[in-house]
Amino acid sequence: MHQKRIPIFESAAAILAVGLVAALTALPSSNSSRQADIQTMDNLGLLRASIFRFSMEHSDLDGALWPGQNDLNFEQQLLGPSRANGTVFEPDCGREDRWHGPYLESFPTNPHSGLSNVRLVSGSGSPKLTGDAGWVYQPETGKAWPDLPGQDLRGVLYAEY
């Protein structure tokens, strides 16, 4: 005997299958954004730790010397050897007796933008985050932020990282 199928059940099953596929397709994108937020915090921590370590090894009677302070080359100070006064290694300068660093092999990449460059800003307040660089750094304060406007998946502003 041949049984009749009820079309409403077939339609419901089709709608359920399409909904399930759509939900499973959406999961990796939210998960990858979450992973990018976690990686952003990790890479920012690495950058901040390197800045802090530089300042601990380069302090004087006036206090800590932050990389990039006094118009010194921020990149060379963190990526290469430097003297106690913060000046960087010059190959033709002769013998030097004490060097600090390097503190980073390379600047970490901001996973949201794919950029690893650092934009230096002056002042001591919160900078404007534009997304033009991987990171934002204030030499006067030693503070660093991801250069990301907006907020993460949890609703936390990137400026508060």
Residue, then its C-alpha position, 0 to 999 in steps of 0.5 A: m500500500h502506498q501512504k500519503r505524506i502530509p506536506i506540512f511535515e515536509s515543509a517544517a522539516a525543510i525549514l528546520a534543516v535550513g535554520l540549523v544550517a544557517a545557525l551552524t554557519a553563523l557560529p564560526s564568524s562569532n567564534s573567530s571574532r571572539q578569538a580575535d578579541i582574545q588575541t588582541m588582548d594577548n598581543l596588547g599585553l605583550l606590547r605593554a610588557s615590553i614597554f614596561r620592561f624597557s622603562m624598568e631598565h632605562s630609568d634615571l633620577d627623573g623617573a622612568l624613561w618610556p620608549g619614544q620619550n624625548d623624541l627617541n626612536f620608539e621602534q629601534q628602542l624596542l626592537g634593538p639594543s639600547r644604552a642606559n640613557g635610551t639611545v639606540f645602537e649605532p653600528d659605527c659608534g665603536r665599543e659599548d660596554r652595556w646594552h639593554g634589549p631588544y624587547l621584541e622581535s617584531f611588533p605584534t599584529n592586531p588581529h582585527s586590522g592585520l596591522s602591526n605598526v604603532r601610531l605615536v600620539s602626544g598628550s596624556g588623555s585617551p587618544k582617538l582610536t581610528g583604526d589606521a594603525g595596529w596600536v596606539y602609544q603615548p610616549e609621555t605616559g607609556k600607555a598603549w591601546p589597540d587602534l580599534p574604534g568601537q567595542d568587542l563582542r562583550g560590549v567592552l570598548y577597545a579604548e578600555y583594554 
